Amino acid sequence: MPTTSPISIGIGVLGYAGIAKAHLNALKKLPYIFWPSPVRFRLLGIGGRSLHGVEDAARRYGFEYGTTEWRRLTDDPRVGLFINCAPNDAHAEPCLAAAAHGKHLLCEKPLARDAREARRMWEGVQRSRIRHQVSYNYRFVPAVRLAREMIQAGDLGEIIHFRTRYTDDTLSDPATPHTWRQEKRRAGSGAVGDIASHVLDLARFLVGELKGVAGLSRIVVPRRPVAPGSRQTKPVDVEDVYAGVLEFTNRAMGTLEVSTFCLGRKNSLTFEVNGRRGSLCFNLERLNELEVFRAEPRGRRDRGFKTILVTDEDHPYGGAWWPPGHILGWEHAFVHQLSHLVKAIVGQEAVAPLAADFHDGYVNAVLCDALLEAAKRGKYVRLKPPQRRTDGNTA
Ligand SMILES: NC(=O)c1ccc[n+]([C@@H]2O[C@H](COP(=O)([O-])OP(=O)(O)OC[C@H]3O[C@@H](n4cnc5c(N)ncnc54)[C@H](O)[C@@H]3O)[C@@H](O)[C@H]2O)c1
């Protein structure tokens, strides 16, 4: 039974379409699934560009108001947590304004359009005593957390390889209309910031910091219609696909492939880690499972990869939802990441290293810029080691 009454946190959410739905679902579920909850959410304002859209979203999700002015959310003194689910060009100013008013932050990835903007955001939040988290939600998939725990416990021994691929077919059809994602001014980059940023975050989360990168990129469809069926087109000025090579500071080597032109692939995120004593394999389409291979003494004939169903009570987040074997889905990671953030807010605990904070968002943006530079110059790009953090957001 709860010994203290839950703290009320006023919520402002920018964006109601796309990924916002996963955050809105998490806001609804967290207080009753993670019981007794340390918080009660007061859903105050939801923002976006269309008046009809925000008013409809406010009714649908139970917010007190909808607004097309993001400043109404960042200025609202009752908002304690600001969740930014807007496109990449609307991350920096609203987040910095909210931080200046002392609001805690959960911002969608990539934190910013480039490393310069991300650095400004990281420096901005350091001036206020807030908790800041970037929505790298795959860190909160139980099998991914188990992979990290096994690697950190030394189960795999020295890591030799990290191999990752994040592919879908969302842009395979040249008739698919142009959106903010194909515009450098709004998105910062294409496949790199949009999907490579996720697997770069996992590379750091699982294996460690990067020392250098190299790679190739390509724009596959250089112009797209401005609207479905339109003959009028707009140029695409960001990369559609990227293939890269990663070098870690611990000498591990990595490869990365990201593309939205892989027919038949939907949200296919995979990684494999090979160490001297074993290997791990993860596939988002089977996200409850982790494949584990341990080098066994010679003579055992049942050697091979084993599939671990990561739903037992002693697995990460085990027992929080359902009994063992009652599997979870993609959306549960958003509940986990929100739970992590509110615990940090209530207990004044660190957000990192289990969640990505704005410093991680900045380091990620440095990596994305380096991948783009490597492809542009056709050269290996060496990275400086990330600076130490100085705020209370890291344990
Ligand atoms: N974590 C993930 O797995 C994941 C998945 C998809 C998208 N994202 C990220 O989420 C963000 C939004 O992507 P999406 O796919 O939901 O986009 P979207 O285009 O589907 O939705 C964007 C929302 O922001 C609002 N908006 C648009 N321009 C705005 C502006 N200038 N000011 C204020 N609000 C504005 C729109 O009204 C809409 O509600 C991006 O940063 C994207 O990279 C993350």
The ligand as an ORCA input file, in Angstrom:
! r2SCAN-3c Opt
* xyz 0 1
  N      11.222      7.187    -30.521
  C      10.779      6.714    -31.672
  O      10.796      5.511    -31.921
  C      10.240      7.672    -32.708
  C       9.409      7.198    -33.749
  C       8.878      8.141    -34.641
  C       9.196      9.490    -34.523
  N      10.042      9.895    -33.528
  C      10.409     11.326    -33.409
  O       9.258     12.044    -32.959
  C       9.230     13.338    -33.527
  C       7.916     13.529    -34.266
  O       7.820     12.557    -35.298
  P       6.380     12.037    -35.790
  O       6.640     10.882    -36.667
  O       5.462     11.860    -34.635
  O       5.941     13.306    -36.661
  P       4.497     13.655    -37.203
  O       4.721     14.546    -38.374
  O       3.672     12.418    -37.354
  O       3.825     14.491    -36.006
  C       4.350     15.727    -35.605
  C       3.434     16.420    -34.608
  O       4.032     17.671    -34.265
  C       3.170     18.762    -34.598
  N       3.983     19.801    -35.226
  C       4.476     19.810    -36.490
  N       5.214     20.917    -36.703
  C       5.188     21.606    -35.548
  C       5.757     22.838    -35.156
  N       6.512     23.553    -35.973
  N       5.525     23.254    -33.888
  C       4.771     22.519    -33.055
  N       4.207     21.337    -33.370
  C       4.418     20.896    -34.607
  C       2.159     18.219    -35.571
  O       0.933     18.935    -35.410
  C       2.049     16.749    -35.144
  O       1.110     16.610    -34.100
  C      10.463     13.437    -34.422
  O      11.498     14.071    -33.711
  C      10.821     11.983    -34.701
  O      12.193     11.779    -34.965
  C      10.541      9.018    -32.632
*
